[in-house]
């Protein structure tokens, strides 16, 4: 990432300023942040983010606010109409992933993309809210300081001979999931993939076939 003068602890203030520039529909509903950007600061403290800690904190908090718009109470946009809140949440998701993709951090793109998908599935399954927070912490630690199964500098995604992101090792996802090209760390290292992640549901077994009746021979 390009060096930024933004301090990690100011990430929410910076996001609030950006939202006020979005236009009158959103601007008049933006609240002044009264909490610390804890997840962004955690990411910024890691060795992978040392080149631009403020920039990483800003992107992570942008995606975090999008998540809160969908599933919790947003810190900056709590006064928005619920339907508009969902639309703004999608917009924040897209902006965060786009910024990371444009800046070339494939590991962070993979982690946050998986996190967004996982949060939606956990919510649909009515899972314990703490599960989503654990997923956020796992993704944050991976972006901050992950060591992937690859050769190269810390946090680099594995590459094939042509320099492209390599398919992750290990068994493929279950039928119905797409092959994943990404580093094996963070959420991916915990094998959270495919349909119904983190639900620990037993695989459905086919019903047992009824045993054939064996005719008994009549006594002689």
N, CA and C atoms as a LAMMPS dump frame, in Angstrom:
ITEM: TIMESTEP
0
ITEM: NUMBER OF ATOMS
660
ITEM: BOX BOUNDS ff ff ff
-5.0000000000000000e+02 5.0000000000000000e+02
-5.0000000000000000e+02 5.0000000000000000e+02
-5.0000000000000000e+02 5.0000000000000000e+02
ITEM: ATOMS id mol type element x y z
1 1 1 N 0.825 -1.196 0
2 1 2 C 0 0 0
3 1 3 C 0.865 1.255 0
4 2 1 N 0.327 2.319 -0.529
5 2 2 C 1.052 3.578 -0.521
6 2 3 C 1.043 4.164 0.873
7 3 1 N 2.148 4.769 1.245
8 3 2 C 2.234 5.36 2.572
9 3 3 C 1.154 6.404 2.769
10 4 1 N 0.547 6.388 3.929
11 4 2 C -0.55 7.3 4.222
12 4 3 C -0.237 8.046 5.508
13 5 1 N -0.689 9.274 5.573
14 5 2 C -0.484 10.054 6.793
15 5 3 C -1.576 9.793 7.82
16 6 1 N -2.576 8.989 7.464
17 6 2 C -3.673 8.699 8.38
18 6 3 C -3.188 7.819 9.523
19 7 1 N -3.532 8.196 10.743
20 7 2 C -3.209 7.364 11.891
21 7 3 C -4.276 6.285 12.043
22 8 1 N -3.911 5.065 12.433
23 8 2 C -4.905 4.002 12.579
24 8 3 C -6.052 4.376 13.511
25 9 1 N -5.749 5.082 14.573
26 9 2 C -6.801 5.446 15.534
27 9 3 C -7.787 6.463 14.975
28 10 1 N -7.462 7.065 13.833
29 10 2 C -8.359 8.043 13.207
30 10 3 C -9.161 7.438 12.058
31 11 1 N -9.122 6.111 11.926
32 11 2 C -9.769 5.475 10.772
33 11 3 C -11.27 5.736 10.735
34 12 1 N -11.935 5.715 11.875
35 12 2 C -13.386 5.942 11.89
36 12 3 C -13.725 7.397 11.586
37 13 1 N -12.934 8.305 12.095
38 13 2 C -13.162 9.721 11.773
39 13 3 C -12.998 9.959 10.274
40 14 1 N -12 9.306 9.685
41 14 2 C -11.784 9.439 8.251
42 14 3 C -12.955 8.853 7.468
43 15 1 N -13.472 7.695 7.924
44 15 2 C -14.62 7.086 7.258
45 15 3 C -15.86 7.965 7.365
46 16 1 N -16.062 8.569 8.533
47 16 2 C -17.205 9.467 8.696
48 16 3 C -17.11 10.64 7.727
49 17 1 N -15.914 11.165 7.558
50 17 2 C -15.724 12.27 6.625
51 17 3 C -16.035 11.843 5.196
52 18 1 N -15.604 10.634 4.814
53 18 2 C -15.894 10.126 3.473
54 18 3 C -17.394 9.956 3.258
55 19 1 N -18.079 9.443 4.265
56 19 2 C -19.519 9.217 4.135
57 19 3 C -20.285 10.533 3.996
58 20 1 N -19.803 11.577 4.668
59 20 2 C -20.478 12.878 4.539
60 20 3 C -20.315 13.459 3.146
61 21 1 N -19.303 12.982 2.419
62 21 2 C -19.097 13.442 1.047
63 21 3 C -19.887 12.624 0.031
64 22 1 N -20.615 11.607 0.502
65 22 2 C -21.35 10.741 -0.415
66 22 3 C -22.581 11.424 -1.004
67 23 1 N -23.064 12.488 -0.362
68 23 2 C -24.265 13.153 -0.862
69 23 3 C -25.275 13.337 0.254
70 24 1 N -26.319 14.113 0.01
71 24 2 C -27.265 14.466 1.074
72 24 3 C -28.05 13.284 1.63
73 25 1 N -28.29 12.248 0.827
74 25 2 C -29.083 11.111 1.307
75 25 3 C -28.397 10.429 2.483
76 26 1 N -27.08 10.316 2.421
77 26 2 C -26.331 9.65 3.476
78 26 3 C -25.746 10.646 4.46
79 27 1 N -25.28 11.788 3.971
80 27 2 C -24.497 12.724 4.785
81 27 3 C -25.225 13.161 6.045
82 28 1 N -26.512 13.43 5.945
83 28 2 C -27.238 13.953 7.103
84 28 3 C -27.474 12.909 8.184
85 29 1 N -27.183 11.644 7.875
86 29 2 C -27.394 10.576 8.862
87 29 3 C -26.092 10.08 9.478
88 30 1 N -24.965 10.653 9.106
89 30 2 C -23.675 10.178 9.617
90 30 3 C -23.429 10.727 11.014
91 31 1 N -23.188 9.827 11.953
92 31 2 C -22.926 10.225 13.336
93 31 3 C -21.433 10.396 13.568
94 32 1 N -21.11 11.129 14.597
95 32 2 C -19.708 11.271 14.994
96 32 3 C -19.283 10.021 15.747
97 33 1 N -18.196 9.368 15.356
98 33 2 C -17.805 8.124 16.032
99 33 3 C -17.446 8.359 17.486
100 34 1 N -17.913 7.45 18.336
101 34 2 C -17.596 7.545 19.762
102 34 3 C -16.903 6.279 20.259
103 35 1 N -16.383 5.473 19.325
104 35 2 C -15.669 4.243 19.683
105 35 3 C -14.346 4.201 18.944
106 36 1 N -13.427 3.409 19.46
107 36 2 C -12.136 3.237 18.799
108 36 3 C -12.268 2.208 17.669
109 37 1 N -11.537 2.37 16.58
110 37 2 C -11.546 1.377 15.498
111 37 3 C -10.691 0.176 15.883
112 38 1 N -11.195 -0.648 16.78
113 38 2 C -10.383 -1.694 17.404
114 38 3 C -9.842 -2.699 16.39
115 39 1 N -10.696 -3.18 15.471
116 39 2 C -10.236 -4.183 14.504
117 39 3 C -9.194 -3.57 13.56
118 40 1 N -9.453 -2.359 13.109
119 40 2 C -8.502 -1.685 12.232
120 40 3 C -7.159 -1.455 12.912
121 41 1 N -7.179 -1.098 14.18
122 41 2 C -5.935 -0.882 14.908
123 41 3 C -5.172 -2.187 15.111
124 42 1 N -5.921 -3.29 15.309
125 42 2 C -5.281 -4.595 15.436
126 42 3 C -4.551 -4.963 14.145
127 43 1 N -5.231 -4.777 13.015
128 43 2 C -4.61 -5.063 11.725
129 43 3 C -3.388 -4.175 11.499
130 44 1 N -3.526 -2.899 11.803
131 44 2 C -2.451 -1.938 11.56
132 44 3 C -1.198 -2.239 12.366
133 45 1 N -1.356 -2.923 13.495
134 45 2 C -0.21 -3.218 14.353
135 45 3 C 0.628 -4.381 13.847
136 46 1 N 0.156 -5.087 12.828
137 46 2 C 0.866 -6.268 12.349
138 46 3 C 1.997 -5.944 11.388
139 47 1 N 2.96 -6.855 11.257
140 47 2 C 4.13 -6.612 10.395
141 47 3 C 3.791 -6.51 8.912
142 48 1 N 2.725 -7.18 8.449
143 48 2 C 2.37 -7.083 7.035
144 48 3 C 1.88 -5.688 6.661
145 49 1 N 1.414 -4.934 7.636
146 49 2 C 0.786 -3.637 7.361
147 49 3 C 1.691 -2.463 7.735
148 50 1 N 2.96 -2.756 8
149 50 2 C 3.858 -1.711 8.479
150 50 3 C 4.083 -0.615 7.44
151 51 1 N 3.914 -0.932 6.157
152 51 2 C 4.154 0.082 5.129
153 51 3 C 3.097 1.173 5.123
154 52 1 N 1.885 0.855 5.567
155 52 2 C 0.799 1.839 5.582
156 52 3 C -0.248 1.436 6.616
157 53 1 N 0.071 1.508 7.901
158 53 2 C -0.872 1.063 8.929
159 53 3 C -2.191 1.819 8.907
160 54 1 N -2.141 3.125 8.648
161 54 2 C -3.371 3.902 8.596
162 54 3 C -4.261 3.498 7.436
163 55 1 N -3.651 3.21 6.29
164 55 2 C -4.42 2.785 5.129
165 55 3 C -5.113 1.456 5.357
166 56 1 N -4.399 0.5 5.954
167 56 2 C -5.015 -0.791 6.253
168 56 3 C -6.147 -0.64 7.262
169 57 1 N -5.916 0.143 8.301
170 57 2 C -6.966 0.34 9.305
171 57 3 C -8.212 0.942 8.671
172 58 1 N -8.029 1.895 7.757
173 58 2 C -9.171 2.559 7.117
174 58 3 C -9.981 1.571 6.281
175 59 1 N -9.296 0.716 5.506
176 59 2 C -10.007 -0.239 4.66
177 59 3 C -10.761 -1.268 5.501
178 60 1 N -10.107 -1.797 6.537
179 60 2 C -10.751 -2.805 7.38
180 60 3 C -11.97 -2.212 8.086
181 61 1 N -11.856 -0.988 8.577
182 61 2 C -12.993 -0.365 9.259
183 61 3 C -14.107 -0.017 8.279
184 62 1 N -13.774 0.248 7.029
185 62 2 C -14.779 0.483 6.008
186 62 3 C -15.622 -0.789 5.806
187 63 1 N -14.95 -1.931 5.679
188 63 2 C -15.665 -3.195 5.522
189 63 3 C -16.408 -3.547 6.802
190 64 1 N -15.82 -3.245 7.933
191 64 2 C -16.472 -3.523 9.225
192 64 3 C -17.788 -2.747 9.342
193 65 1 N -17.794 -1.498 8.923
194 65 2 C -19.018 -0.707 8.989
195 65 3 C -20.078 -1.274 8.04
196 66 1 N -19.629 -1.777 6.874
197 66 2 C -20.567 -2.445 5.978
198 66 3 C -21.188 -3.674 6.626
199 67 1 N -20.376 -4.444 7.328
200 67 2 C -20.885 -5.614 8.05
201 67 3 C -21.893 -5.205 9.116
202 68 1 N -21.578 -4.174 9.873
203 68 2 C -22.488 -3.72 10.926
204 68 3 C -23.801 -3.201 10.341
205 69 1 N -23.74 -2.591 9.164
206 69 2 C -24.97 -2.126 8.51
207 69 3 C -25.892 -3.296 8.188
208 70 1 N -25.315 -4.438 7.903
209 70 2 C -26.114 -5.608 7.537
210 70 3 C -26.631 -6.378 8.747
211 71 1 N -25.791 -6.58 9.76
212 71 2 C -26.11 -7.567 10.787
213 71 3 C -26.099 -7.051 12.226
214 72 1 N -25.584 -5.865 12.462
215 72 2 C -25.514 -5.341 13.819
216 72 3 C -25.951 -3.881 13.793
217 73 1 N -25.511 -3.127 14.767
218 73 2 C -25.825 -1.701 14.82
219 73 3 C -24.603 -0.92 14.356
220 74 1 N -24.697 -0.226 13.222
221 74 2 C -23.527 0.513 12.727
222 74 3 C -23.147 1.655 13.658
223 75 1 N -21.874 1.959 13.683
224 75 2 C -21.366 3.005 14.568
225 75 3 C -21.61 4.388 13.994
226 76 1 N -21.621 4.502 12.669
227 76 2 C -21.731 5.81 12.025
228 76 3 C -23.073 6.027 11.343
229 77 1 N -23.765 4.963 11.001
230 77 2 C -24.965 5.071 10.159
231 77 3 C -26.201 4.482 10.827
232 78 1 N -26.245 4.525 12.135
233 78 2 C -27.368 3.959 12.861
234 78 3 C -28.688 4.661 12.607
235 79 1 N -28.654 5.89 12.124
236 79 2 C -29.895 6.645 11.904
237 79 3 C -30.476 6.417 10.51
238 80 1 N -29.804 5.62 9.698
239 80 2 C -30.296 5.351 8.347
240 80 3 C -31.528 4.453 8.382
241 81 1 N -32.4 4.638 7.389
242 81 2 C -33.515 3.721 7.183
243 81 3 C -32.962 2.31 6.97
244 82 1 N -33.609 1.271 7.526
245 82 2 C -33.056 -0.093 7.417
246 82 3 C -32.77 -0.536 5.982
247 83 1 N -33.669 -0.226 5.052
248 83 2 C -33.432 -0.638 3.664
249 83 3 C -32.233 0.098 3.063
250 84 1 N -32.152 1.381 3.324
251 84 2 C -31.021 2.159 2.825
252 84 3 C -29.729 1.712 3.496
253 85 1 N -29.831 1.301 4.738
254 85 2 C -28.656 0.82 5.463
255 85 3 C -28.044 -0.392 4.769
256 86 1 N -28.9 -1.293 4.278
257 86 2 C -28.391 -2.47 3.563
258 86 3 C -27.68 -2.079 2.273
259 87 1 N -28.257 -1.117 1.555
260 87 2 C -27.634 -0.678 0.309
261 87 3 C -26.278 -0.027 0.574
262 88 1 N -26.209 0.799 1.598
263 88 2 C -24.94 1.436 1.939
264 88 3 C -23.932 0.389 2.407
265 89 1 N -24.414 -0.625 3.136
266 89 2 C -23.52 -1.696 3.56
267 89 3 C -22.892 -2.41 2.376
268 90 1 N -23.689 -2.704 1.356
269 90 2 C -23.139 -3.319 0.139
270 90 3 C -22.108 -2.41 -0.525
271 91 1 N -22.412 -1.114 -0.534
272 91 2 C -21.499 -0.141 -1.136
273 91 3 C -20.164 -0.118 -0.393
274 92 1 N -20.207 -0.184 0.923
275 92 2 C -18.972 -0.169 1.714
276 92 3 C -18.167 -1.451 1.501
277 93 1 N -18.855 -2.581 1.429
278 93 2 C -18.164 -3.83 1.106
279 93 3 C -17.38 -3.685 -0.2
280 94 1 N -18.092 -3.234 -1.231
281 94 2 C -17.484 -3.149 -2.559
282 94 3 C -16.303 -2.184 -2.569
283 95 1 N -16.444 -1.055 -1.9
284 95 2 C -15.355 -0.078 -1.865
285 95 3 C -14.122 -0.649 -1.183
286 96 1 N -14.328 -1.354 -0.071
287 96 2 C -13.191 -1.904 0.647
288 96 3 C -12.437 -2.942 -0.162
289 97 1 N -13.168 -3.895 -0.77
290 97 2 C -12.528 -4.933 -1.567
291 97 3 C -11.857 -4.331 -2.798
292 98 1 N -12.51 -3.34 -3.408
293 98 2 C -11.932 -2.702 -4.593
294 98 3 C -10.61 -2.015 -4.263
295 99 1 N -10.562 -1.34 -3.133
296 99 2 C -9.326 -0.647 -2.759
297 99 3 C -8.193 -1.63 -2.537
298 100 1 N -8.494 -2.744 -1.87
299 100 2 C -7.449 -3.739 -1.637
300 100 3 C -7.004 -4.391 -2.941
301 101 1 N -7.96 -4.702 -3.814
302 101 2 C -7.604 -5.321 -5.094
303 101 3 C -6.754 -4.39 -5.94
304 102 1 N -7.106 -3.115 -5.937
305 102 2 C -6.354 -2.145 -6.733
306 102 3 C -4.938 -1.992 -6.207
307 103 1 N -4.759 -2.182 -4.907
308 103 2 C -3.446 -2.019 -4.297
309 103 3 C -2.652 -3.321 -4.265
310 104 1 N -3.267 -4.42 -4.696
311 104 2 C -2.51 -5.642 -4.897
312 104 3 C -2.319 -6.548 -3.701
313 105 1 N -3.046 -6.347 -2.617
314 105 2 C -2.889 -7.227 -1.461
315 105 3 C -3.868 -8.395 -1.605
316 106 1 N -3.4 -9.464 -2.257
317 106 2 C -4.271 -10.597 -2.54
318 106 3 C -4.706 -11.327 -1.282
319 107 1 N -3.819 -11.393 -0.295
320 107 2 C -4.179 -12.073 0.938
321 107 3 C -5.323 -11.344 1.635
322 108 1 N -5.23 -10.018 1.745
323 108 2 C -6.286 -9.253 2.412
324 108 3 C -7.593 -9.336 1.637
325 109 1 N -7.523 -9.318 0.303
326 109 2 C -8.732 -9.461 -0.515
327 109 3 C -9.399 -10.801 -0.229
328 110 1 N -8.603 -11.871 -0.2
329 110 2 C -9.151 -13.204 0.045
330 110 3 C -9.772 -13.303 1.435
331 111 1 N -9.072 -12.782 2.438
332 111 2 C -9.58 -12.881 3.805
333 111 3 C -10.885 -12.105 3.98
334 112 1 N -10.928 -10.876 3.499
335 112 2 C -12.137 -10.077 3.688
336 112 3 C -13.295 -10.585 2.83
337 113 1 N -12.995 -11.098 1.646
338 113 2 C -14.058 -11.677 0.814
339 113 3 C -14.656 -12.905 1.492
340 114 1 N -13.793 -13.765 2.025
341 114 2 C -14.289 -14.93 2.758
342 114 3 C -15.087 -14.504 3.986
343 115 1 N -14.613 -13.482 4.658
344 115 2 C -15.288 -13.015 5.865
345 115 3 C -16.688 -12.504 5.553
346 116 1 N -16.852 -11.755 4.476
347 116 2 C -18.163 -11.243 4.086
348 116 3 C -19.113 -12.402 3.791
349 117 1 N -18.623 -13.395 3.044
350 117 2 C -19.442 -14.551 2.717
351 117 3 C -19.804 -15.354 3.963
352 118 1 N -18.829 -15.547 4.824
353 118 2 C -19.056 -16.313 6.043
354 118 3 C -20.056 -15.618 6.962
355 119 1 N -19.961 -14.305 7.086
356 119 2 C -20.894 -13.561 7.935
357 119 3 C -22.331 -13.741 7.455
358 120 1 N -22.532 -13.723 6.14
359 120 2 C -23.879 -13.896 5.592
360 120 3 C -24.415 -15.29 5.903
361 121 1 N -23.56 -16.305 5.781
362 121 2 C -24.011 -17.672 6.03
363 121 3 C -24.282 -17.919 7.512
364 122 1 N -23.465 -17.353 8.372
365 122 2 C -23.713 -17.484 9.805
366 122 3 C -25.024 -16.816 10.194
367 123 1 N -25.301 -15.647 9.608
368 123 2 C -26.551 -14.96 9.914
369 123 3 C -27.745 -15.758 9.411
370 124 1 N -27.635 -16.311 8.199
371 124 2 C -28.737 -17.097 7.648
372 124 3 C -29.008 -18.341 8.486
373 125 1 N -27.958 -18.891 9.102
374 125 2 C -28.099 -20.085 9.925
375 125 3 C -28.482 -19.766 11.361
376 126 1 N -28.651 -18.463 11.667
377 126 2 C -29.001 -18.03 13.029
378 126 3 C -27.982 -18.554 14.039
379 127 1 N -26.703 -18.461 13.668
380 127 2 C -25.629 -18.945 14.533
381 127 3 C -25.385 -17.971 15.688
382 128 1 N -24.615 -18.436 16.641
383 128 2 C -24.234 -17.602 17.772
384 128 3 C -23.507 -16.36 17.26
385 129 1 N -23.919 -15.137 17.675
386 129 2 C -23.24 -13.93 17.204
387 129 3 C -21.742 -13.916 17.48
388 130 1 N -21.315 -14.619 18.528
389 130 2 C -19.886 -14.649 18.829
390 130 3 C -19.078 -15.327 17.731
391 131 1 N -19.716 -16.216 16.954
392 131 2 C -18.99 -16.901 15.886
393 131 3 C -18.498 -15.906 14.843
394 132 1 N -19.32 -14.917 14.51
395 132 2 C -18.909 -13.908 13.532
396 132 3 C -17.766 -13.062 14.072
397 133 1 N -17.793 -12.761 15.363
398 133 2 C -16.713 -11.96 15.94
399 133 3 C -15.399 -12.738 15.953
400 134 1 N -15.478 -14.032 16.192
401 134 2 C -14.271 -14.871 16.119
402 134 3 C -13.724 -14.862 14.691
403 135 1 N -14.629 -14.927 13.705
404 135 2 C -14.198 -14.881 12.311
405 135 3 C -13.524 -13.552 11.994
406 136 1 N -14.043 -12.465 12.515
407 136 2 C -13.415 -11.152 12.306
408 136 3 C -12.001 -11.132 12.888
409 137 1 N -11.841 -11.668 14.079
410 137 2 C -10.51 -11.686 14.693
411 137 3 C -9.547 -12.555 13.884
412 138 1 N -10.025 -13.705 13.398
413 138 2 C -9.163 -14.587 12.597
414 138 3 C -8.702 -13.889 11.327
415 139 1 N -9.623 -13.205 10.657
416 139 2 C -9.264 -12.498 9.429
417 139 3 C -8.296 -11.351 9.725
418 140 1 N -8.537 -10.631 10.816
419 140 2 C -7.679 -9.498 11.164
420 140 3 C -6.249 -9.95 11.444
421 141 1 N -6.121 -11.042 12.196
422 141 2 C -4.78 -11.55 12.515
423 141 3 C -4.074 -12.031 11.247
424 142 1 N -4.821 -12.673 10.339
425 142 2 C -4.218 -13.145 9.092
426 142 3 C -3.71 -11.982 8.252
427 143 1 N -4.525 -10.932 8.126
428 143 2 C -4.101 -9.775 7.334
429 143 3 C -2.9 -9.095 7.988
430 144 1 N -2.879 -9.061 9.305
431 144 2 C -1.817 -8.356 10.017
432 144 3 C -0.498 -9.102 10.009
433 145 1 N -0.538 -10.418 10.156
434 145 2 C 0.723 -11.12 10.417
435 145 3 C 0.742 -12.549 9.928
436 146 1 N -0.014 -12.887 8.895
437 146 2 C -0.126 -14.287 8.499
438 146 3 C 1.177 -14.811 7.92
439 147 1 N 1.444 -16.066 8.197
440 147 2 C 2.499 -16.797 7.52
441 147 3 C 1.811 -17.907 6.746
442 148 1 N 1.813 -17.796 5.423
443 148 2 C 1.139 -18.773 4.582
444 148 3 C 2.086 -19.897 4.22
445 149 1 N 1.517 -20.989 3.724
446 149 2 C 2.336 -22.096 3.259
447 149 3 C 2.879 -21.758 1.879
448 150 1 N 3.926 -20.975 1.852
449 150 2 C 4.508 -20.548 0.578
450 150 3 C 5.942 -20.138 0.807
451 151 1 N 6.698 -20.054 -0.262
452 151 2 C 8.053 -19.526 -0.185
453 151 3 C 7.99 -18.039 -0.494
454 152 1 N 8.775 -17.28 0.175
455 152 2 C 8.75 -15.838 -0.07
456 152 3 C 8.594 -15.087 1.224
457 153 1 N 8.308 -13.809 1.106
458 153 2 C 8.23 -12.975 2.3
459 153 3 C 6.984 -13.309 3.089
460 154 1 N 6.99 -12.93 4.341
461 154 2 C 5.878 -13.213 5.229
462 154 3 C 4.59 -12.622 4.676
463 155 1 N 3.55 -13.475 4.615
464 155 2 C 2.252 -13.001 4.175
465 155 3 C 2.014 -13.062 2.689
466 156 1 N 3.037 -13.415 1.888
467 156 2 C 2.84 -13.497 0.444
468 156 3 C 1.988 -14.709 0.103
469 157 1 N 1.072 -14.584 -0.871
470 157 2 C 0.301 -15.744 -1.302
471 157 3 C 1.172 -16.715 -2.085
472 158 1 N 0.868 -18.02 -2.028
473 158 2 C 1.64 -18.988 -2.811
474 158 3 C 1.439 -18.753 -4.295
475 159 1 N 2.478 -19.057 -5.079
476 159 2 C 2.433 -18.82 -6.524
477 159 3 C 2.798 -20.094 -7.267
478 160 1 N 2.265 -20.223 -8.508
479 160 2 C 2.687 -21.322 -9.349
480 160 3 C 3.91 -20.89 -10.161
481 161 1 N 4.34 -21.725 -11.111
482 161 2 C 5.563 -21.436 -11.864
483 161 3 C 5.432 -20.187 -12.723
484 162 1 N 4.209 -19.826 -13.077
485 162 2 C 3.991 -18.641 -13.895
486 162 3 C 3.759 -17.379 -13.067
487 163 1 N 3.88 -17.504 -11.755
488 163 2 C 3.711 -16.332 -10.902
489 163 3 C 2.278 -16.038 -10.538
490 164 1 N 1.348 -16.949 -10.88
491 164 2 C -0.051 -16.724 -10.557
492 164 3 C -0.362 -17.291 -9.186
493 165 1 N -1.415 -16.763 -8.485
494 165 2 C -1.801 -17.354 -7.212
495 165 3 C -2.104 -18.84 -7.402
496 166 1 N -1.513 -19.678 -6.558
497 166 2 C -1.648 -21.119 -6.726
498 166 3 C -2.867 -21.629 -5.982
499 167 1 N -3.386 -22.757 -6.472
500 167 2 C -4.487 -23.395 -5.758
501 167 3 C -3.992 -23.862 -4.402
502 168 1 N -4.817 -23.697 -3.39
503 168 2 C -4.409 -24.102 -2.058
504 168 3 C -4.281 -25.617 -1.981
505 169 1 N -3.425 -26.064 -1.056
506 169 2 C -3.182 -27.48 -0.902
507 169 3 C -4.348 -28.136 -0.183
508 170 1 N -4.269 -29.457 -0.1
509 170 2 C -5.255 -30.161 0.685
510 170 3 C -6.45 -30.578 -0.144
511 171 1 N -7.413 -31.251 0.489
512 171 2 C -8.577 -31.742 -0.237
513 171 3 C -9.408 -30.604 -0.779
514 172 1 N -10.063 -30.856 -1.904
515 172 2 C -10.911 -29.832 -2.49
516 172 3 C -12.156 -29.637 -1.646
517 173 1 N -12.808 -28.495 -1.877
518 173 2 C -14.043 -28.223 -1.151
519 173 3 C -15.094 -29.243 -1.552
520 174 1 N -16.156 -29.312 -0.738
521 174 2 C -17.225 -30.242 -1.051
522 174 3 C -17.925 -29.856 -2.346
523 175 1 N -18.664 -30.8 -2.894
524 175 2 C -19.383 -30.547 -4.141
525 175 3 C -20.3 -29.339 -3.97
526 176 1 N -20.28 -28.449 -4.934
527 176 2 C -21.105 -27.245 -4.843
528 176 3 C -20.293 -26.021 -4.522
529 177 1 N -19.024 -26.179 -4.026
530 177 2 C -18.193 -25.016 -3.787
531 177 3 C -17.194 -24.855 -4.912
532 178 1 N -16.774 -23.628 -5.13
533 178 2 C -15.839 -23.342 -6.208
534 178 3 C -14.409 -23.544 -5.741
535 179 1 N -13.485 -23.98 -6.63
536 179 2 C -12.077 -24.029 -6.249
537 179 3 C -11.596 -22.643 -5.852
538 180 1 N -10.713 -22.589 -4.876
539 180 2 C -10.289 -21.301 -4.34
540 180 3 C -8.832 -21.064 -4.661
541 181 1 N -8.51 -19.896 -5.183
542 181 2 C -7.123 -19.494 -5.377
543 181 3 C -6.806 -18.445 -4.321
544 182 1 N -6.06 -18.843 -3.32
545 182 2 C -5.777 -17.905 -2.244
546 182 3 C -4.736 -18.489 -1.32
547 183 1 N -4.124 -17.649 -0.48
548 183 2 C -3.194 -18.139 0.524
549 183 3 C -3.894 -19.059 1.508
550 184 1 N -3.153 -20.003 2.081
551 184 2 C -3.72 -20.897 3.063
552 184 3 C -3.365 -20.368 4.442
553 185 1 N -4.184 -19.514 4.949
554 185 2 C -3.959 -18.934 6.265
555 185 3 C -5.262 -18.274 6.701
556 186 1 N -5.307 -17.773 7.945
557 186 2 C -6.503 -17.087 8.416
558 186 3 C -7.72 -17.979 8.374
559 187 1 N -8.84 -17.466 7.827
560 187 2 C -10.066 -18.239 7.742
561 187 3 C -9.869 -19.492 6.902
562 188 1 N -9.016 -19.433 5.862
563 188 2 C -8.839 -20.569 4.979
564 188 3 C -8.108 -21.718 5.677
565 189 1 N -7.183 -21.396 6.562
566 189 2 C -6.436 -22.453 7.234
567 189 3 C -7.314 -23.238 8.193
568 190 1 N -8.421 -22.649 8.628
569 190 2 C -9.313 -23.353 9.54
570 190 3 C -10.344 -24.19 8.798
571 191 1 N -10.172 -24.304 7.447
572 191 2 C -11.021 -25.128 6.602
573 191 3 C -12.479 -24.694 6.66
574 192 1 N -12.716 -23.388 6.731
575 192 2 C -14.072 -22.864 6.656
576 192 3 C -14.345 -22.601 5.193
577 193 1 N -14.977 -23.509 4.523
578 193 2 C -15.182 -23.358 3.094
579 193 3 C -16.406 -24.159 2.688
580 194 1 N -16.931 -23.82 1.528
581 194 2 C -18.068 -24.541 1.004
582 194 3 C -19.349 -24.165 1.72
583 195 1 N -20.454 -24.835 1.397
584 195 2 C -21.722 -24.52 2.03
585 195 3 C -21.717 -24.882 3.507
586 196 1 N -22.485 -24.169 4.289
587 196 2 C -22.685 -24.404 5.712
588 196 3 C -21.393 -24.379 6.51
589 197 1 N -20.556 -23.327 6.395
590 197 2 C -19.319 -23.297 7.175
591 197 3 C -19.599 -23.049 8.638
592 198 1 N -18.709 -23.561 9.477
593 198 2 C -18.718 -23.324 10.911
594 198 3 C -19.978 -23.811 11.603
595 199 1 N -20.788 -24.597 10.941
596 199 2 C -22.014 -25.053 11.588
597 199 3 C -21.828 -26.437 12.202
598 200 1 N -20.714 -27.112 11.825
599 200 2 C -20.393 -28.421 12.399
600 200 3 C -21.553 -29.401 12.296
601 201 1 N -22.21 -29.371 11.153
602 201 2 C -23.322 -30.281 10.965
603 201 3 C -22.792 -31.619 10.452
604 202 1 N -23.335 -32.677 10.976
605 202 2 C -22.926 -33.999 10.518
606 202 3 C -23.405 -34.211 9.093
607 203 1 N -22.61 -34.915 8.318
608 203 2 C -23.02 -35.212 6.956
609 203 3 C -24.222 -36.156 6.98
610 204 1 N -25.158 -35.853 6.103
611 204 2 C -26.347 -36.69 6.045
612 204 3 C -25.992 -38.049 5.436
613 205 1 N -26.33 -39.075 6.159
614 205 2 C -26.055 -40.409 5.659
615 205 3 C -27.276 -40.94 4.917
616 206 1 N -27.065 -41.707 3.853
617 206 2 C -28.22 -42.281 3.166
618 206 3 C -28.928 -43.263 4.077
619 207 1 N -30.246 -43.338 3.972
620 207 2 C -30.976 -44.257 4.852
621 207 3 C -30.518 -45.69 4.642
622 208 1 N -30.431 -46.404 5.732
623 208 2 C -29.977 -47.795 5.653
624 208 3 C -31.006 -48.632 4.911
625 209 1 N -30.524 -49.503 4.082
626 209 2 C -31.434 -50.393 3.361
627 209 3 C -31.983 -51.456 4.291
628 210 1 N -33.274 -51.689 4.193
629 210 2 C -33.835 -52.729 5.079
630 210 3 C -33.25 -54.09 4.739
631 211 1 N -32.96 -54.835 5.769
632 211 2 C -32.383 -56.17 5.562
633 211 3 C -33.429 -57.093 4.963
634 212 1 N -32.99 -57.902 4.032
635 212 2 C -33.903 -58.862 3.42
636 212 3 C -34.232 -59.972 4.411
637 213 1 N -35.51 -60.314 4.42
638 213 2 C -35.93 -61.386 5.315
639 213 3 C -35.395 -62.717 4.827
640 214 1 N -34.831 -63.482 5.702
641 214 2 C -34.282 -64.796 5.348
642 214 3 C -35.29 -65.848 5.748
643 215 1 N -35.838 -66.547 4.78
644 215 2 C -36.842 -67.57 5.147
645 215 3 C -36.226 -68.655 6.017
646 216 1 N -36.949 -68.978 7.035
647 216 2 C -36.472 -70.011 7.958
648 216 3 C -36.948 -71.376 7.44
649 217 1 N -36.047 -72.303 7.453
650 217 2 C -36.398 -73.641 7.013
651 217 3 C -37.249 -74.332 8.066
652 218 1 N -38.202 -75.075 7.614
653 218 2 C -39.088 -75.779 8.576
654 218 3 C -38.333 -76.931 9.198
655 219 1 N -38.563 -77.155 10.478
656 219 2 C -37.858 -78.266 11.142
657 219 3 C -38.261 -79.602 10.571
658 220 1 N -37.29 -80.443 10.463
659 220 2 C -37.589 -81.78 9.938
660 220 3 C -38.122 -82.678 11.041
